[in-house]
Amino acid sequence: MKVKLLTTISFFTYQLSISQTEKLLHGKVLSNKAPLNKVEVINKTAKTSTRTNELGEFSILVKERDSLLFFSKDYFFTRLKLTSENLKNNNLVVNMVIKAEELNEVVITSIKFEKVKFDAEAVNEIQS
């Protein structure tokens, strides 16, 4: 009986230790197929973060079911919950959507243009 109990406990401990191992995840952050530099990549679960390089690439330690946040000033933030498929693939591609630009003030001015003068002789020369 003790052997069965120890075997069962060992098995569950082994499964728990395997599922809790961290892995270095590599990925790329894009917007309209262009890489984004200096995007903050935050592992909300582990409370760690990193930034993308000039090619939009990043590496961060993660576990399955961790929540990643991608934040940049000019883009809407993106949230992603990691699955085992993301970890197996190890090449995460995240597309971010740019925020619409808001203007503080718009000034409309009236500009008057001179009327276009019509010269019938010049038109005839162009047509011939």
MODELLER restraints for C-alpha pairs under 7 A, 6 or more apart:
rsr = mdl.restraints
at = mdl.atoms
rsr.add(forms.Gaussian(group=physical.xy_distance, feature=features.Distance(at['CA:20:A'], at['CA:63:A']), mean=6.57, stdev=0.5))
rsr.add(forms.Gaussian(group=physical.xy_distance, feature=features.Distance(at['CA:21:A'], at['CA:63:A']), mean=6.48, stdev=0.5))
rsr.add(forms.Gaussian(group=physical.xy_distance, feature=features.Distance(at['CA:22:A'], at['CA:61:A']), mean=6.01, stdev=0.5))
rsr.add(forms.Gaussian(group=physical.xy_distance, feature=features.Distance(at['CA:22:A'], at['CA:62:A']), mean=5.27, stdev=0.5))
rsr.add(forms.Gaussian(group=physical.xy_distance, feature=features.Distance(at['CA:22:A'], at['CA:63:A']), mean=4.89, stdev=0.5))
rsr.add(forms.Gaussian(group=physical.xy_distance, feature=features.Distance(at['CA:23:A'], at['CA:61:A']), mean=5.40, stdev=0.5))
rsr.add(forms.Gaussian(group=physical.xy_distance, feature=features.Distance(at['CA:23:A'], at['CA:62:A']), mean=5.42, stdev=0.5))
rsr.add(forms.Gaussian(group=physical.xy_distance, feature=features.Distance(at['CA:23:A'], at['CA:63:A']), mean=6.27, stdev=0.5))
rsr.add(forms.Gaussian(group=physical.xy_distance, feature=features.Distance(at['CA:24:A'], at['CA:59:A']), mean=6.35, stdev=0.5))
rsr.add(forms.Gaussian(group=physical.xy_distance, feature=features.Distance(at['CA:24:A'], at['CA:60:A']), mean=5.48, stdev=0.5))
rsr.add(forms.Gaussian(group=physical.xy_distance, feature=features.Distance(at['CA:24:A'], at['CA:61:A']), mean=4.43, stdev=0.5))
rsr.add(forms.Gaussian(group=physical.xy_distance, feature=features.Distance(at['CA:24:A'], at['CA:62:A']), mean=6.32, stdev=0.5))
rsr.add(forms.Gaussian(group=physical.xy_distance, feature=features.Distance(at['CA:25:A'], at['CA:59:A']), mean=5.43, stdev=0.5))
rsr.add(forms.Gaussian(group=physical.xy_distance, feature=features.Distance(at['CA:25:A'], at['CA:60:A']), mean=5.38, stdev=0.5))
rsr.add(forms.Gaussian(group=physical.xy_distance, feature=features.Distance(at['CA:25:A'], at['CA:61:A']), mean=6.06, stdev=0.5))
rsr.add(forms.Gaussian(group=physical.xy_distance, feature=features.Distance(at['CA:25:A'], at['CA:62:A']), mean=6.51, stdev=0.5))
rsr.add(forms.Gaussian(group=physical.xy_distance, feature=features.Distance(at['CA:25:A'], at['CA:87:A']), mean=6.79, stdev=0.5))
rsr.add(forms.Gaussian(group=physical.xy_distance, feature=features.Distance(at['CA:25:A'], at['CA:90:A']), mean=5.55, stdev=0.5))
rsr.add(forms.Gaussian(group=physical.xy_distance, feature=features.Distance(at['CA:26:A'], at['CA:58:A']), mean=5.76, stdev=0.5))
rsr.add(forms.Gaussian(group=physical.xy_distance, feature=features.Distance(at['CA:26:A'], at['CA:59:A']), mean=4.46, stdev=0.5))
rsr.add(forms.Gaussian(group=physical.xy_distance, feature=features.Distance(at['CA:26:A'], at['CA:60:A']), mean=6.80, stdev=0.5))
rsr.add(forms.Gaussian(group=physical.xy_distance, feature=features.Distance(at['CA:26:A'], at['CA:90:A']), mean=5.76, stdev=0.5))
rsr.add(forms.Gaussian(group=physical.xy_distance, feature=features.Distance(at['CA:26:A'], at['CA:91:A']), mean=5.50, stdev=0.5))
rsr.add(forms.Gaussian(group=physical.xy_distance, feature=features.Distance(at['CA:26:A'], at['CA:92:A']), mean=6.42, stdev=0.5))
rsr.add(forms.Gaussian(group=physical.xy_distance, feature=features.Distance(at['CA:27:A'], at['CA:57:A']), mean=5.66, stdev=0.5))
rsr.add(forms.Gaussian(group=physical.xy_distance, feature=features.Distance(at['CA:27:A'], at['CA:58:A']), mean=5.45, stdev=0.5))
rsr.add(forms.Gaussian(group=physical.xy_distance, feature=features.Distance(at['CA:27:A'], at['CA:59:A']), mean=6.50, stdev=0.5))
rsr.add(forms.Gaussian(group=physical.xy_distance, feature=features.Distance(at['CA:27:A'], at['CA:91:A']), mean=4.99, stdev=0.5))
rsr.add(forms.Gaussian(group=physical.xy_distance, feature=features.Distance(at['CA:27:A'], at['CA:92:A']), mean=4.22, stdev=0.5))
rsr.add(forms.Gaussian(group=physical.xy_distance, feature=features.Distance(at['CA:27:A'], at['CA:93:A']), mean=5.62, stdev=0.5))
rsr.add(forms.Gaussian(group=physical.xy_distance, feature=features.Distance(at['CA:28:A'], at['CA:56:A']), mean=5.18, stdev=0.5))
rsr.add(forms.Gaussian(group=physical.xy_distance, feature=features.Distance(at['CA:28:A'], at['CA:57:A']), mean=4.32, stdev=0.5))
rsr.add(forms.Gaussian(group=physical.xy_distance, feature=features.Distance(at['CA:28:A'], at['CA:58:A']), mean=6.19, stdev=0.5))
rsr.add(forms.Gaussian(group=physical.xy_distance, feature=features.Distance(at['CA:28:A'], at['CA:92:A']), mean=6.25, stdev=0.5))
rsr.add(forms.Gaussian(group=physical.xy_distance, feature=features.Distance(at['CA:28:A'], at['CA:93:A']), mean=4.96, stdev=0.5))
rsr.add(forms.Gaussian(group=physical.xy_distance, feature=features.Distance(at['CA:28:A'], at['CA:94:A']), mean=6.28, stdev=0.5))
rsr.add(forms.Gaussian(group=physical.xy_distance, feature=features.Distance(at['CA:29:A'], at['CA:35:A']), mean=5.96, stdev=0.5))
rsr.add(forms.Gaussian(group=physical.xy_distance, feature=features.Distance(at['CA:29:A'], at['CA:36:A']), mean=5.83, stdev=0.5))
rsr.add(forms.Gaussian(group=physical.xy_distance, feature=features.Distance(at['CA:29:A'], at['CA:56:A']), mean=5.05, stdev=0.5))
rsr.add(forms.Gaussian(group=physical.xy_distance, feature=features.Distance(at['CA:29:A'], at['CA:57:A']), mean=6.50, stdev=0.5))
rsr.add(forms.Gaussian(group=physical.xy_distance, feature=features.Distance(at['CA:29:A'], at['CA:93:A']), mean=5.98, stdev=0.5))
rsr.add(forms.Gaussian(group=physical.xy_distance, feature=features.Distance(at['CA:29:A'], at['CA:94:A']), mean=4.81, stdev=0.5))
rsr.add(forms.Gaussian(group=physical.xy_distance, feature=features.Distance(at['CA:29:A'], at['CA:95:A']), mean=5.98, stdev=0.5))
rsr.add(forms.Gaussian(group=physical.xy_distance, feature=features.Distance(at['CA:30:A'], at['CA:36:A']), mean=5.53, stdev=0.5))
rsr.add(forms.Gaussian(group=physical.xy_distance, feature=features.Distance(at['CA:30:A'], at['CA:56:A']), mean=6.65, stdev=0.5))
rsr.add(forms.Gaussian(group=physical.xy_distance, feature=features.Distance(at['CA:30:A'], at['CA:94:A']), mean=6.10, stdev=0.5))
rsr.add(forms.Gaussian(group=physical.xy_distance, feature=features.Distance(at['CA:30:A'], at['CA:95:A']), mean=4.85, stdev=0.5))
rsr.add(forms.Gaussian(group=physical.xy_distance, feature=features.Distance(at['CA:30:A'], at['CA:96:A']), mean=6.20, stdev=0.5))
rsr.add(forms.Gaussian(group=physical.xy_distance, feature=features.Distance(at['CA:31:A'], at['CA:95:A']), mean=5.38, stdev=0.5))
rsr.add(forms.Gaussian(group=physical.xy_distance, feature=features.Distance(at['CA:31:A'], at['CA:96:A']), mean=5.15, stdev=0.5))
rsr.add(forms.Gaussian(group=physical.xy_distance, feature=features.Distance(at['CA:31:A'], at['CA:97:A']), mean=6.34, stdev=0.5))
rsr.add(forms.Gaussian(group=physical.xy_distance, feature=features.Distance(at['CA:35:A'], at['CA:55:A']), mean=5.46, stdev=0.5))
rsr.add(forms.Gaussian(group=physical.xy_distance, feature=features.Distance(at['CA:35:A'], at['CA:56:A']), mean=4.52, stdev=0.5))
rsr.add(forms.Gaussian(group=physical.xy_distance, feature=features.Distance(at['CA:36:A'], at['CA:54:A']), mean=6.93, stdev=0.5))
rsr.add(forms.Gaussian(group=physical.xy_distance, feature=features.Distance(at['CA:36:A'], at['CA:55:A']), mean=6.90, stdev=0.5))
rsr.add(forms.Gaussian(group=physical.xy_distance, feature=features.Distance(at['CA:36:A'], at['CA:56:A']), mean=4.70, stdev=0.5))
rsr.add(forms.Gaussian(group=physical.xy_distance, feature=features.Distance(at['CA:37:A'], at['CA:52:A']), mean=5.49, stdev=0.5))
rsr.add(forms.Gaussian(group=physical.xy_distance, feature=features.Distance(at['CA:37:A'], at['CA:53:A']), mean=5.34, stdev=0.5))
rsr.add(forms.Gaussian(group=physical.xy_distance, feature=features.Distance(at['CA:37:A'], at['CA:54:A']), mean=4.71, stdev=0.5))
rsr.add(forms.Gaussian(group=physical.xy_distance, feature=features.Distance(at['CA:37:A'], at['CA:55:A']), mean=6.64, stdev=0.5))
rsr.add(forms.Gaussian(group=physical.xy_distance, feature=features.Distance(at['CA:37:A'], at['CA:56:A']), mean=5.25, stdev=0.5))
rsr.add(forms.Gaussian(group=physical.xy_distance, feature=features.Distance(at['CA:38:A'], at['CA:51:A']), mean=5.33, stdev=0.5))
rsr.add(forms.Gaussian(group=physical.xy_distance, feature=features.Distance(at['CA:38:A'], at['CA:52:A']), mean=4.96, stdev=0.5))
rsr.add(forms.Gaussian(group=physical.xy_distance, feature=features.Distance(at['CA:38:A'], at['CA:53:A']), mean=6.16, stdev=0.5))
rsr.add(forms.Gaussian(group=physical.xy_distance, feature=features.Distance(at['CA:39:A'], at['CA:51:A']), mean=5.37, stdev=0.5))
rsr.add(forms.Gaussian(group=physical.xy_distance, feature=features.Distance(at['CA:39:A'], at['CA:52:A']), mean=5.30, stdev=0.5))
rsr.add(forms.Gaussian(group=physical.xy_distance, feature=features.Distance(at['CA:39:A'], at['CA:70:A']), mean=6.57, stdev=0.5))
rsr.add(forms.Gaussian(group=physical.xy_distance, feature=features.Distance(at['CA:39:A'], at['CA:71:A']), mean=5.76, stdev=0.5))
rsr.add(forms.Gaussian(group=physical.xy_distance, feature=features.Distance(at['CA:39:A'], at['CA:72:A']), mean=5.09, stdev=0.5))
rsr.add(forms.Gaussian(group=physical.xy_distance, feature=features.Distance(at['CA:40:A'], at['CA:49:A']), mean=6.95, stdev=0.5))
rsr.add(forms.Gaussian(group=physical.xy_distance, feature=features.Distance(at['CA:40:A'], at['CA:50:A']), mean=5.99, stdev=0.5))
rsr.add(forms.Gaussian(group=physical.xy_distance, feature=features.Distance(at['CA:40:A'], at['CA:51:A']), mean=4.67, stdev=0.5))
rsr.add(forms.Gaussian(group=physical.xy_distance, feature=features.Distance(at['CA:40:A'], at['CA:52:A']), mean=6.84, stdev=0.5))
rsr.add(forms.Gaussian(group=physical.xy_distance, feature=features.Distance(at['CA:40:A'], at['CA:70:A']), mean=5.68, stdev=0.5))
rsr.add(forms.Gaussian(group=physical.xy_distance, feature=features.Distance(at['CA:40:A'], at['CA:71:A']), mean=5.03, stdev=0.5))
rsr.add(forms.Gaussian(group=physical.xy_distance, feature=features.Distance(at['CA:40:A'], at['CA:72:A']), mean=6.32, stdev=0.5))
rsr.add(forms.Gaussian(group=physical.xy_distance, feature=features.Distance(at['CA:41:A'], at['CA:49:A']), mean=5.47, stdev=0.5))
rsr.add(forms.Gaussian(group=physical.xy_distance, feature=features.Distance(at['CA:41:A'], at['CA:50:A']), mean=5.24, stdev=0.5))
rsr.add(forms.Gaussian(group=physical.xy_distance, feature=features.Distance(at['CA:41:A'], at['CA:51:A']), mean=5.68, stdev=0.5))
rsr.add(forms.Gaussian(group=physical.xy_distance, feature=features.Distance(at['CA:41:A'], at['CA:68:A']), mean=6.82, stdev=0.5))
rsr.add(forms.Gaussian(group=physical.xy_distance, feature=features.Distance(at['CA:41:A'], at['CA:69:A']), mean=5.79, stdev=0.5))
rsr.add(forms.Gaussian(group=physical.xy_distance, feature=features.Distance(at['CA:41:A'], at['CA:70:A']), mean=4.76, stdev=0.5))
rsr.add(forms.Gaussian(group=physical.xy_distance, feature=features.Distance(at['CA:41:A'], at['CA:71:A']), mean=6.60, stdev=0.5))
rsr.add(forms.Gaussian(group=physical.xy_distance, feature=features.Distance(at['CA:42:A'], at['CA:48:A']), mean=5.92, stdev=0.5))
rsr.add(forms.Gaussian(group=physical.xy_distance, feature=features.Distance(at['CA:42:A'], at['CA:49:A']), mean=4.21, stdev=0.5))
rsr.add(forms.Gaussian(group=physical.xy_distance, feature=features.Distance(at['CA:42:A'], at['CA:50:A']), mean=6.55, stdev=0.5))
rsr.add(forms.Gaussian(group=physical.xy_distance, feature=features.Distance(at['CA:42:A'], at['CA:68:A']), mean=5.53, stdev=0.5))
rsr.add(forms.Gaussian(group=physical.xy_distance, feature=features.Distance(at['CA:42:A'], at['CA:69:A']), mean=5.02, stdev=0.5))
rsr.add(forms.Gaussian(group=physical.xy_distance, feature=features.Distance(at['CA:42:A'], at['CA:70:A']), mean=6.45, stdev=0.5))
rsr.add(forms.Gaussian(group=physical.xy_distance, feature=features.Distance(at['CA:43:A'], at['CA:49:A']), mean=5.86, stdev=0.5))
rsr.add(forms.Gaussian(group=physical.xy_distance, feature=features.Distance(at['CA:43:A'], at['CA:66:A']), mean=6.85, stdev=0.5))
rsr.add(forms.Gaussian(group=physical.xy_distance, feature=features.Distance(at['CA:43:A'], at['CA:67:A']), mean=5.92, stdev=0.5))
rsr.add(forms.Gaussian(group=physical.xy_distance, feature=features.Distance(at['CA:43:A'], at['CA:68:A']), mean=4.65, stdev=0.5))
rsr.add(forms.Gaussian(group=physical.xy_distance, feature=features.Distance(at['CA:43:A'], at['CA:69:A']), mean=6.54, stdev=0.5))
rsr.add(forms.Gaussian(group=physical.xy_distance, feature=features.Distance(at['CA:44:A'], at['CA:67:A']), mean=5.51, stdev=0.5))
rsr.add(forms.Gaussian(group=physical.xy_distance, feature=features.Distance(at['CA:44:A'], at['CA:68:A']), mean=5.92, stdev=0.5))
rsr.add(forms.Gaussian(group=physical.xy_distance, feature=features.Distance(at['CA:44:A'], at['CA:69:A']), mean=6.88, stdev=0.5))
rsr.add(forms.Gaussian(group=physical.xy_distance, feature=features.Distance(at['CA:45:A'], at['CA:66:A']), mean=5.49, stdev=0.5))
rsr.add(forms.Gaussian(group=physical.xy_distance, feature=features.Distance(at['CA:45:A'], at['CA:67:A']), mean=5.86, stdev=0.5))
rsr.add(forms.Gaussian(group=physical.xy_distance, feature=features.Distance(at['CA:50:A'], at['CA:60:A']), mean=6.75, stdev=0.5))
rsr.add(forms.Gaussian(group=physical.xy_distance, feature=features.Distance(at['CA:51:A'], at['CA:58:A']), mean=6.44, stdev=0.5))
rsr.add(forms.Gaussian(group=physical.xy_distance, feature=features.Distance(at['CA:52:A'], at['CA:58:A']), mean=4.83, stdev=0.5))
rsr.add(forms.Gaussian(group=physical.xy_distance, feature=features.Distance(at['CA:64:A'], at['CA:82:A']), mean=5.59, stdev=0.5))
rsr.add(forms.Gaussian(group=physical.xy_distance, feature=features.Distance(at['CA:64:A'], at['CA:83:A']), mean=5.49, stdev=0.5))
rsr.add(forms.Gaussian(group=physical.xy_distance, feature=features.Distance(at['CA:64:A'], at['CA:84:A']), mean=5.82, stdev=0.5))
rsr.add(forms.Gaussian(group=physical.xy_distance, feature=features.Distance(at['CA:65:A'], at['CA:81:A']), mean=5.80, stdev=0.5))
rsr.add(forms.Gaussian(group=physical.xy_distance, feature=features.Distance(at['CA:65:A'], at['CA:82:A']), mean=4.89, stdev=0.5))
rsr.add(forms.Gaussian(group=physical.xy_distance, feature=features.Distance(at['CA:65:A'], at['CA:83:A']), mean=5.80, stdev=0.5))
rsr.add(forms.Gaussian(group=physical.xy_distance, feature=features.Distance(at['CA:66:A'], at['CA:81:A']), mean=5.83, stdev=0.5))
rsr.add(forms.Gaussian(group=physical.xy_distance, feature=features.Distance(at['CA:66:A'], at['CA:82:A']), mean=5.53, stdev=0.5))
rsr.add(forms.Gaussian(group=physical.xy_distance, feature=features.Distance(at['CA:67:A'], at['CA:80:A']), mean=5.74, stdev=0.5))
rsr.add(forms.Gaussian(group=physical.xy_distance, feature=features.Distance(at['CA:67:A'], at['CA:81:A']), mean=4.49, stdev=0.5))
rsr.add(forms.Gaussian(group=physical.xy_distance, feature=features.Distance(at['CA:67:A'], at['CA:82:A']), mean=6.32, stdev=0.5))
rsr.add(forms.Gaussian(group=physical.xy_distance, feature=features.Distance(at['CA:68:A'], at['CA:79:A']), mean=5.75, stdev=0.5))
rsr.add(forms.Gaussian(group=physical.xy_distance, feature=features.Distance(at['CA:68:A'], at['CA:80:A']), mean=5.14, stdev=0.5))
rsr.add(forms.Gaussian(group=physical.xy_distance, feature=features.Distance(at['CA:68:A'], at['CA:81:A']), mean=6.27, stdev=0.5))
rsr.add(forms.Gaussian(group=physical.xy_distance, feature=features.Distance(at['CA:69:A'], at['CA:77:A']), mean=6.94, stdev=0.5))
rsr.add(forms.Gaussian(group=physical.xy_distance, feature=features.Distance(at['CA:69:A'], at['CA:78:A']), mean=5.73, stdev=0.5))
rsr.add(forms.Gaussian(group=physical.xy_distance, feature=features.Distance(at['CA:69:A'], at['CA:79:A']), mean=4.61, stdev=0.5))
rsr.add(forms.Gaussian(group=physical.xy_distance, feature=features.Distance(at['CA:69:A'], at['CA:80:A']), mean=6.48, stdev=0.5))
rsr.add(forms.Gaussian(group=physical.xy_distance, feature=features.Distance(at['CA:70:A'], at['CA:77:A']), mean=5.52, stdev=0.5))
rsr.add(forms.Gaussian(group=physical.xy_distance, feature=features.Distance(at['CA:70:A'], at['CA:78:A']), mean=5.08, stdev=0.5))
rsr.add(forms.Gaussian(group=physical.xy_distance, feature=features.Distance(at['CA:70:A'], at['CA:79:A']), mean=6.46, stdev=0.5))
rsr.add(forms.Gaussian(group=physical.xy_distance, feature=features.Distance(at['CA:71:A'], at['CA:77:A']), mean=4.76, stdev=0.5))
rsr.add(forms.Gaussian(group=physical.xy_distance, feature=features.Distance(at['CA:71:A'], at['CA:78:A']), mean=6.83, stdev=0.5))
rsr.add(forms.Gaussian(group=physical.xy_distance, feature=features.Distance(at['CA:74:A'], at['CA:98:A']), mean=6.10, stdev=0.5))
rsr.add(forms.Gaussian(group=physical.xy_distance, feature=features.Distance(at['CA:74:A'], at['CA:99:A']), mean=5.81, stdev=0.5))
rsr.add(forms.Gaussian(group=physical.xy_distance, feature=features.Distance(at['CA:75:A'], at['CA:96:A']), mean=6.48, stdev=0.5))
rsr.add(forms.Gaussian(group=physical.xy_distance, feature=features.Distance(at['CA:75:A'], at['CA:97:A']), mean=5.65, stdev=0.5))
rsr.add(forms.Gaussian(group=physical.xy_distance, feature=features.Distance(at['CA:75:A'], at['CA:98:A']), mean=4.23, stdev=0.5))
rsr.add(forms.Gaussian(group=physical.xy_distance, feature=features.Distance(at['CA:75:A'], at['CA:99:A']), mean=5.01, stdev=0.5))
rsr.add(forms.Gaussian(group=physical.xy_distance, feature=features.Distance(at['CA:76:A'], at['CA:96:A']), mean=6.74, stdev=0.5))
rsr.add(forms.Gaussian(group=physical.xy_distance, feature=features.Distance(at['CA:76:A'], at['CA:97:A']), mean=5.78, stdev=0.5))
rsr.add(forms.Gaussian(group=physical.xy_distance, feature=features.Distance(at['CA:76:A'], at['CA:98:A']), mean=6.19, stdev=0.5))
rsr.add(forms.Gaussian(group=physical.xy_distance, feature=features.Distance(at['CA:76:A'], at['CA:99:A']), mean=5.94, stdev=0.5))
rsr.add(forms.Gaussian(group=physical.xy_distance, feature=features.Distance(at['CA:78:A'], at['CA:96:A']), mean=6.75, stdev=0.5))
rsr.add(forms.Gaussian(group=physical.xy_distance, feature=features.Distance(at['CA:86:A'], at['CA:92:A']), mean=6.66, stdev=0.5))
